[in-house]
């Protein structure tokens, strides 16, 4: 009898299939690598044996295999007809080729100067992913996203730490959905969604003392993304010589609030 079924369980329909493997209507759920990534990356504790940045690199390969680049390229072609910023971005096809030595020549207080200090002090590479020749619109978007990520930390006001990644990530998600149609935004943002929300889910599972710090980082990032121009497609190289404050004004980045998240990030990382 239907009355015997708890209210919240009513309407569940058991489906059947001839498949001998797990299958659903979701391309994400269908991929065993994605199921493993979500289970591990959203539920695990942090530890030095598996640095957090590695998760994003692994996810990138999984998501790319799921996506249809030709369809996304076509969506971007359609979008550029009414999106002048995207049209200019795709027409210019700009990619950077600066070196660490080039950055060292800028004033210390400039965007490039602060970027140089971060790279030099941390012994990092200029590109977080190896450069490649983009074959289409979406590949070019991915290339530039890799080239500008660390610069977004400086301009958006997210520190180079775990909670700073949350600020930058949530700003990017909101900025994508503000400036692109929902269907295209979904493709451009899906990887960022998973990489950002693993920080939040691990906090909820294991690091309750940073609850308020984490959600404050979410709020700061979302406000920047929702109220700013389409900085995601900006040519940051044009503002290298400016201070972060001056760069924000030129790029239309608004409502930045810089907060030192070093301590809560160390707690979240499991180092304090």
Helices and strands as residue ranges (DSSP letters): G 2-4, G 7-9, H 27-30, H 32-43, H 52-66, H 69-79, H 84-92, H 100-103, H 111-122, H 137-156, H 162-179, H 182-206, G 208-210, H 211-227, G 231-233, G 236-239, H 244-251, H 262-269
